[in-house]
Amino acid sequence: MLKILLVDDSAPRGELIKQKFREHGLLPHMVFTTCISADAARVELLEACDLLILDVLLPKKDHGTPQALHSMNLLKDLADTYKPFIRPKMIIGLTADFEGLQTHQRTFLDAASVVLDGNLNSQDWIDSLIRQVTTIVEASQKIEKLATDQMLISVHGIRTYGSWQRSLIENIKKYSRSFDFVEIKYGYLDLFYFYVPWSRKKKAVEIGRRLARIIDQNQDKRIVVVAHSFGSVVLCEALKFIESSSRVGVVIMCGSPLSEKTNIDHVVGAADLTVNECGVNDNVLLFSKLAVPGLGYAGRVGFYRENTSRFLNRYHLGGHSLYFEECQDGPTFVEGQWLPILIGGKCVDPVDSRSVSLVQDVSVLFMRCVDKVKNFKYLLLAGVAVSFGYYLFK
């Protein structure tokens, strides 16, 4: 995964560059960071960066006065071996003031591979920038394909055979050959088997032990796990059984029917990064919350825990299978949201598409009432079921 840093105090130009990267399908292959001043760039350049796109006229501090002197000093700092800043592999300069560049031209051209005329009224420079970045992305993809040192494990949910697992593998193969793949399969699990707590627990433990063995046996690889729906229940059980020394690189849970109050400390503790994807319109999980003993709708409202550098709830518009739906225009969910995390890096952008309204207030109050009466309701339902069975078969 490429890291690209744009240092430019022109917000319209920054938005144009990001838009063009998105249109050309480049964003899924990069971690794209922006800042607007030389001092902010110095903070980012304490870490390795593949490409620096640098405005020639730049303020020293955020919202300061732009001067070529500040970008020149930044380039000198990058070239100074006694300073902690890491020089990017490639530097592209942008300026709409080529006359002003003449004063510091040698310093800039010595450090930058290319200097482009970044005038917003011209299309040539953005086309040239896209060509340069495309070349870097293609070279990075070739390097990633040389070694198989990662493993993707996927776990499907109930009432399905997990066709999305094969689609996910094909998506990853388009961009990287460094992965081995394991699809955890357990056949078709019906709704009634899922509804009963003891049978659901038995199945989750059985599959979880298989998953734990795979994780333990592949510690020489960077392991990433994607678990959908009931697969997240299996995953939570599996991480109880792994060796204490075993680690997972990335865990992605989506559409999870676990209770939002579930303690997942053991999951977060075993992984470098845990992401819980939520569909804010996931009505399947409303059924889980309202009707299934012992479960909830963490894949709709998130787990009740703090967001950190190692755990994040993310909220997207869509239902239970939004993560695997085809997209007619633009990247799919997998390409836009997961590939940047799964392929080589753990940087993750927060997403929150929730809205606040009176309906939300009422629904939260209603769910609190559900929690209070849930146990009584299950006893009542069990009594109704027994009575129905008695009259049906007597």
Backbone torsions as a table, in degrees:
resi	resn	phi	psi	omega
1	MET	NA	121.2	-179.0
2	LEU	-74.9	144.6	171.8
3	LYS	-109.3	119.6	-178.2
4	ILE	-119.9	128.7	-179.1
5	LEU	-114.3	123.1	174.4
6	LEU	-104.3	121.9	177.6
7	VAL	-114.6	104.0	-172.4
8	ASP	-159.9	128.8	179.8
9	ASP	-89.6	5.3	176.6
10	SER	-93.9	103.3	-179.0
11	ALA	-61.7	-41.8	178.4
12	PRO	-61.4	-38.6	-179.8
13	ARG	-69.4	-38.3	177.5
14	GLY	-63.0	-42.8	178.2
15	GLU	-65.3	-37.5	178.6
16	LEU	-63.9	-43.3	179.8
17	ILE	-62.8	-45.7	-179.7
18	LYS	-63.8	-40.4	179.0
19	GLN	-62.0	-42.8	-179.9
20	LYS	-68.0	-38.5	175.2
21	PHE	-59.4	-42.1	-179.4
22	ARG	-66.1	-45.2	-177.9
23	GLU	-61.6	-32.9	-178.1
24	HIS	-93.4	10.1	176.1
25	GLY	69.4	26.1	-176.7
26	LEU	-92.6	-26.4	-174.6
27	LEU	-58.4	-38.9	-179.9
28	PRO	-62.8	-14.5	-176.0
29	HIS	-100.3	8.3	-173.9
30	MET	-143.6	157.1	165.0
31	VAL	-101.4	108.4	-172.2
32	PHE	-102.6	114.0	-177.2
33	THR	-117.1	142.9	178.7
34	THR	-127.4	149.7	169.6
35	CYS	-150.7	169.4	-168.1
36	ILE	-122.5	9.2	-179.4
37	SER	-149.3	162.7	-179.2
38	ALA	-65.7	-40.0	-180.0
39	ASP	-67.1	-38.2	176.9
40	ALA	-64.9	-36.7	178.2
41	ALA	-65.1	-37.4	179.6
42	ARG	-59.6	-37.5	178.3
43	VAL	-63.6	-45.1	-179.3
44	GLU	-66.4	-33.4	-174.6
45	LEU	-83.7	8.4	168.2
46	LEU	-74.4	-12.7	174.9
47	GLU	-116.0	158.5	-177.3
48	ALA	-64.5	144.0	-178.5
49	CYS	-140.8	137.8	-178.9
50	ASP	-80.6	-40.3	-176.5
51	LEU	-140.2	132.0	174.3
52	LEU	-112.3	121.2	173.3
53	ILE	-104.3	113.6	-166.6
54	LEU	-121.8	123.2	173.5
55	ASP	-71.4	132.4	-179.6
56	VAL	-68.2	-41.3	178.4
57	LEU	-94.2	109.9	-168.2
58	LEU	-140.7	139.3	173.2
59	PRO	-76.6	153.5	177.3
60	LYS	-70.8	-44.2	177.8
61	LYS	-117.9	161.7	-179.2
62	ASP	-54.0	131.4	176.1
63	HIS	68.0	19.1	175.3
64	GLY	-84.6	-168.4	-179.5
65	THR	-87.7	123.3	-178.8
66	PRO	-69.5	132.6	174.8
67	GLN	-145.1	145.9	177.6
68	ALA	-63.3	-28.3	-178.5
69	LEU	-56.0	-37.7	-175.6
70	HIS	-70.1	-38.3	176.7
71	SER	-71.3	-34.3	176.4
72	MET	-62.9	-43.9	179.4
73	ASN	-64.7	-36.3	176.7
74	LEU	-62.8	-42.7	179.2
75	LEU	-65.2	-37.5	177.4
76	LYS	-64.8	-39.1	177.7
77	ASP	-63.5	-37.9	179.5
78	LEU	-66.6	-30.8	-179.2
79	ALA	-84.8	-13.0	-177.6
80	ASP	-82.2	112.9	-177.1
81	THR	-67.2	-16.5	-178.6
82	TYR	-89.7	-4.5	178.5
83	LYS	-102.8	153.9	-169.2
84	PRO	-79.0	-2.1	-173.8
85	PHE	-77.9	142.7	-176.8
86	ILE	-101.2	122.3	-179.2
87	ARG	-71.9	127.9	177.8
88	PRO	-63.7	159.9	179.7
89	LYS	-65.4	-30.8	-179.6
90	MET	-144.5	143.4	178.2
91	ILE	-127.7	128.3	176.3
92	ILE	-117.1	123.6	178.6
93	GLY	-91.5	145.1	176.3
94	LEU	-125.4	134.5	174.4
95	THR	-157.5	142.1	172.6
96	ALA	-100.7	6.2	-176.1
97	ASP	-128.2	74.7	-178.5
98	PHE	-67.2	-26.4	177.3
99	GLU	-65.6	-42.8	179.2
100	GLY	-68.2	-23.3	179.7
101	LEU	-69.7	-24.0	-174.0
102	GLN	-57.3	-35.1	-176.9
103	THR	-62.3	-37.6	-176.0
104	HIS	-116.9	21.6	-169.4
105	GLN	-59.0	-44.1	-176.2
106	ARG	-61.6	-46.6	-179.8
107	THR	-58.1	-44.6	-176.3
108	PHE	-70.6	-45.9	-177.1
109	LEU	-69.2	-28.1	175.7
110	ASP	-65.2	-34.2	-175.4
111	ALA	-93.1	-33.2	-175.0
112	ALA	-94.5	142.4	177.5
113	SER	-74.8	-35.4	-177.4
114	VAL	-143.2	142.8	171.1
115	VAL	-122.2	121.6	-175.9
116	LEU	-111.8	150.6	175.8
117	ASP	-79.9	101.0	-173.5
118	GLY	-86.8	35.2	179.0
119	ASN	-71.3	127.6	-177.5
120	LEU	-65.4	-16.9	179.3
121	ASN	-85.4	-2.5	-179.1
122	SER	-114.1	146.4	179.2
123	GLN	-99.9	-19.3	-172.2
124	ASP	-60.5	-43.5	-174.7
125	TRP	-66.6	-37.8	-179.5
126	ILE	-70.6	-35.1	175.1
127	ASP	-63.3	-42.0	178.7
128	SER	-65.9	-39.9	178.2
129	LEU	-62.3	-44.2	179.1
130	ILE	-60.2	-41.6	178.9
131	ARG	-62.9	-42.3	-179.9
132	GLN	-63.3	-46.7	-177.4
133	VAL	-68.5	-39.0	177.6
134	THR	-59.2	-41.4	178.5
135	THR	-62.2	-42.1	179.0
136	ILE	-65.1	-43.5	179.8
137	VAL	-61.6	-45.2	-179.1
138	GLU	-63.1	-39.5	178.0
139	ALA	-65.2	-40.2	179.5
140	SER	-64.4	-39.7	179.3
141	GLN	-62.5	-39.6	179.4
142	LYS	-63.8	-38.7	179.6
143	ILE	-67.1	-42.1	-178.6
144	GLU	-63.6	-26.3	-176.9
145	LYS	-80.2	-7.0	-174.1
146	LEU	-77.6	-27.5	-173.9
147	ALA	-127.7	144.1	175.0
148	THR	-108.8	89.0	-175.9
149	ASP	-127.6	19.6	178.4
150	GLN	-133.3	157.8	179.3
151	MET	-136.4	128.8	174.1
152	LEU	-103.9	122.2	176.2
153	ILE	-112.3	128.0	178.7
154	SER	-120.5	144.2	-179.0
155	VAL	-132.0	122.7	-176.9
156	HIS	-88.9	178.8	-177.5
157	GLY	-103.4	-163.2	-178.4
158	ILE	-83.9	166.1	175.6
159	ARG	52.9	39.7	179.6
160	THR	-160.8	162.5	173.7
161	TYR	-109.3	10.4	173.6
162	GLY	69.8	45.0	179.1
163	SER	-62.3	-25.4	179.8
164	TRP	-65.2	-22.6	-178.7
165	GLN	-63.1	-44.1	178.8
166	ARG	-65.1	-38.9	178.4
167	SER	-63.4	-40.5	178.2
168	LEU	-62.4	-42.4	178.6
169	ILE	-61.1	-44.5	-179.1
170	GLU	-64.1	-36.8	176.8
171	ASN	-62.4	-43.5	-178.5
172	ILE	-68.1	-37.6	-179.1
173	LYS	-63.9	-23.8	178.1
174	LYS	-64.7	-27.2	-171.3
175	TYR	-117.8	-15.3	-177.1
176	SER	-154.5	140.0	174.8
177	ARG	-110.2	17.2	-175.8
178	SER	-91.4	5.8	-174.9
179	PHE	-107.3	138.0	156.8
180	ASP	-92.4	157.0	-175.3
181	PHE	-129.0	137.9	174.5
182	VAL	-130.7	121.0	175.5
183	GLU	-102.4	112.0	177.1
184	ILE	-76.7	116.7	-179.5
185	LYS	-118.9	145.0	177.3
186	TYR	-145.4	20.4	178.3
187	GLY	78.5	-173.2	-177.6
188	TYR	-84.2	116.5	178.6
189	LEU	-101.2	114.7	-174.7
190	ASP	-76.4	165.2	-175.2
191	LEU	-64.7	-35.7	-176.8
192	PHE	-70.3	-39.8	176.7
193	TYR	-63.0	-38.9	-180.0
194	PHE	-68.6	-33.5	-174.1
195	TYR	-68.3	-36.9	-175.1
196	VAL	-79.5	121.9	-173.8
197	PRO	-57.3	-43.9	-174.8
198	TRP	-70.1	-37.1	179.0
199	SER	-72.5	-36.5	176.9
200	ARG	-64.4	-44.0	178.9
201	LYS	-62.9	-43.3	-179.9
202	LYS	-59.5	-46.3	-179.9
203	LYS	-65.2	-42.4	-179.4
204	ALA	-63.2	-40.4	178.9
205	VAL	-67.8	-42.6	-179.7
206	GLU	-59.3	-49.1	-179.9
207	ILE	-71.9	-36.5	-179.8
208	GLY	-61.0	-37.3	177.9
209	ARG	-65.0	-38.3	176.6
210	ARG	-62.7	-45.0	179.5
211	LEU	-63.5	-40.8	180.0
212	ALA	-61.5	-40.6	179.2
213	ARG	-63.4	-39.6	179.0
214	ILE	-63.8	-42.6	178.6
215	ILE	-63.2	-46.0	-179.2
216	ASP	-62.6	-36.0	-174.3
217	GLN	-82.7	-5.1	-176.7
218	ASN	-127.2	38.4	-179.1
219	GLN	-73.2	-7.3	174.0
220	ASP	-79.8	-4.0	-179.8
221	LYS	-117.2	157.0	169.6
222	ARG	-79.4	118.8	-174.1
223	ILE	-102.7	131.3	172.6
224	VAL	-123.5	139.5	-176.4
225	VAL	-125.3	129.7	174.0
226	VAL	-116.7	120.5	-176.4
227	ALA	-126.4	123.9	-178.7
228	HIS	-108.5	134.9	172.7
229	SER	57.1	-122.0	-179.9
230	PHE	-60.0	-22.6	176.2
231	GLY	-58.2	-30.1	178.3
232	SER	-70.7	-31.2	175.2
233	VAL	-66.4	-44.1	177.1
234	VAL	-59.8	-45.3	-178.7
235	LEU	-60.8	-44.5	179.8
236	CYS	-61.0	-36.8	175.8
237	GLU	-69.5	-42.8	-176.8
238	ALA	-58.6	-41.1	-176.0
239	LEU	-74.8	-4.9	170.4
240	LYS	-80.3	-21.3	-172.9
241	PHE	-104.7	-7.4	-178.6
242	ILE	-70.5	158.4	175.8
243	GLU	-61.4	150.0	-177.4
244	SER	-62.5	-24.7	-179.1
245	SER	-89.4	-7.8	-176.5
246	SER	-77.1	145.3	-179.0
247	ARG	-131.2	154.7	172.9
248	VAL	-122.2	138.0	-179.2
249	GLY	-72.6	-57.8	-176.2
250	VAL	-135.4	135.0	172.1
251	VAL	-117.9	126.4	173.2
252	ILE	-119.6	118.5	172.9
253	MET	-107.9	138.2	179.0
254	CYS	-141.9	141.7	-178.4
255	GLY	60.5	36.7	-173.7
256	SER	-74.1	129.2	175.9
257	PRO	-89.3	7.9	176.5
258	LEU	-63.0	155.1	175.7
259	SER	-65.2	140.9	178.0
260	GLU	-61.7	-17.1	179.6
261	LYS	-94.5	2.1	-178.0
262	THR	-59.8	135.7	175.3
263	ASN	-80.8	110.3	179.8
264	ILE	-111.4	28.7	178.6
265	ASP	-55.6	-38.1	-177.7
266	HIS	-68.8	-27.6	176.7
267	VAL	-73.1	-51.8	-179.9
268	VAL	-62.0	-36.5	-179.3
269	GLY	-69.4	-28.1	-177.5
270	ALA	-86.2	-15.0	-173.4
271	ALA	-115.8	150.4	173.7
272	ASP	-71.5	-33.0	179.8
273	LEU	-147.4	131.1	175.5
274	THR	-122.9	125.4	179.2
275	VAL	-120.1	126.0	175.7
276	ASN	-107.4	108.0	-179.2
277	GLU	-86.3	131.8	-176.9
278	CYS	-121.3	135.8	171.1
279	GLY	-98.9	113.5	-173.1
280	VAL	-69.5	-12.1	176.7
281	ASN	-113.2	25.8	-176.4
282	ASP	-77.9	93.2	-177.6
283	ASN	-77.5	-21.2	174.7
284	VAL	-59.3	-39.5	-178.6
285	LEU	-75.2	-20.1	171.5
286	LEU	-63.2	-40.1	175.3
287	PHE	-61.9	-42.9	178.6
288	SER	-58.4	-44.0	-178.5
289	LYS	-68.3	-42.5	-172.7
290	LEU	-80.8	-33.3	-165.4
291	ALA	-122.8	-16.6	-173.2
292	VAL	-100.9	120.6	-178.9
293	PRO	-59.9	132.3	172.7
294	GLY	81.8	1.3	-179.3
295	LEU	-120.7	178.9	-177.1
296	GLY	-152.6	-141.7	-179.0
297	TYR	-144.0	55.4	178.1
298	ALA	-64.0	-23.9	176.8
299	GLY	-82.1	6.6	175.3
300	ARG	-119.1	-44.0	-176.8
301	VAL	-109.5	-6.7	-179.6
302	GLY	89.9	163.0	172.6
303	PHE	-79.7	143.4	179.6
304	TYR	-80.3	81.8	177.2
305	ARG	-157.2	163.5	-175.9
306	GLU	-73.8	145.4	170.4
307	ASN	-78.6	136.2	179.2
308	THR	-138.3	-174.3	175.8
309	SER	-68.9	-12.6	-178.2
310	ARG	-113.6	-6.9	177.9
311	PHE	-144.8	139.7	179.7
312	LEU	-151.1	128.4	164.9
313	ASN	-85.7	133.6	175.7
314	ARG	-125.7	141.7	-172.3
315	TYR	-120.6	121.8	-176.2
316	HIS	-122.6	149.6	173.2
317	LEU	-72.2	128.2	179.0
318	GLY	143.3	175.7	-175.7
319	GLY	-102.7	-153.0	-169.5
320	HIS	-67.4	-28.0	-176.7
321	SER	-116.6	22.9	-178.0
322	LEU	-59.1	-24.7	-174.3
323	TYR	-71.9	-17.9	-174.3
324	PHE	-121.9	10.6	-178.8
325	GLU	-76.0	147.3	176.4
326	GLU	-71.1	150.6	-179.6
327	CYS	-125.3	123.8	-176.4
328	GLN	-74.5	-38.1	-179.8
329	ASP	-129.2	128.7	-179.3
330	GLY	89.3	177.5	-177.4
331	PRO	-71.0	152.7	173.1
332	THR	-71.6	171.2	177.7
333	PHE	-58.7	-43.5	179.9
334	VAL	-59.8	-46.6	-178.0
335	GLU	-67.9	-42.4	-175.2
336	GLY	-79.6	-35.1	-172.3
337	GLN	-107.3	-33.5	-171.0
338	TRP	-101.6	-37.4	-177.7
339	LEU	-57.9	-39.9	177.5
340	PRO	-61.1	-27.4	179.6
341	ILE	-86.1	-43.1	-171.3
342	LEU	-75.3	-36.8	-174.0
343	ILE	-92.5	90.9	166.9
344	GLY	84.1	-15.3	-176.5
345	GLY	-136.6	168.0	179.6
346	LYS	-123.0	13.9	177.2
347	CYS	-70.9	134.5	-177.6
348	VAL	-139.5	132.8	179.3
349	ASP	-88.6	136.2	175.0
350	PRO	-69.1	144.7	176.7
351	VAL	-134.9	131.1	177.8
352	ASP	-145.6	100.5	-178.5
353	SER	-102.4	17.3	179.1
354	ARG	-73.6	153.6	174.7
355	SER	-123.0	154.0	-179.8
356	VAL	-107.9	128.6	-179.3
357	SER	-154.9	174.0	176.9
358	LEU	-63.0	-36.1	178.1
359	VAL	-60.0	-39.7	178.5
360	GLN	-63.0	-42.7	178.1
361	ASP	-59.2	-44.6	-178.7
362	VAL	-66.2	-42.5	-178.0
363	SER	-65.8	-38.2	178.3
364	VAL	-64.4	-43.4	177.8
365	LEU	-62.0	-42.2	179.8
366	PHE	-61.9	-43.3	-179.2
367	MET	-66.3	-32.0	174.9
368	ARG	-63.6	-41.5	177.8
369	CYS	-64.6	-38.5	177.7
370	VAL	-59.0	-44.3	179.1
371	ASP	-59.0	-37.7	-176.3
372	LYS	-69.8	-38.6	-173.6
373	VAL	-101.8	1.9	-171.4
374	LYS	-60.1	-47.0	-177.2
375	ASN	-62.2	-41.7	177.9
376	PHE	-63.5	-39.3	-179.0
377	LYS	-62.9	-41.2	-178.9
378	TYR	-66.2	-37.4	176.0
379	LEU	-63.0	-41.6	179.3
380	LEU	-64.1	-44.5	179.3
381	LEU	-62.8	-40.1	179.0
382	ALA	-62.4	-40.9	177.9
383	GLY	-63.8	-41.1	177.8
384	VAL	-63.3	-42.8	-179.2
385	ALA	-63.6	-42.7	179.4
386	VAL	-64.3	-43.5	179.8
387	SER	-63.6	-42.6	179.3
388	PHE	-62.7	-43.9	179.0
389	GLY	-63.6	-37.3	-179.3
390	TYR	-64.1	-48.3	-178.3
391	TYR	-71.8	-26.3	-178.9
392	LEU	-74.8	-37.6	-172.4
393	PHE	-110.4	0.8	-177.9
394	LYS	-70.1	NA	NA
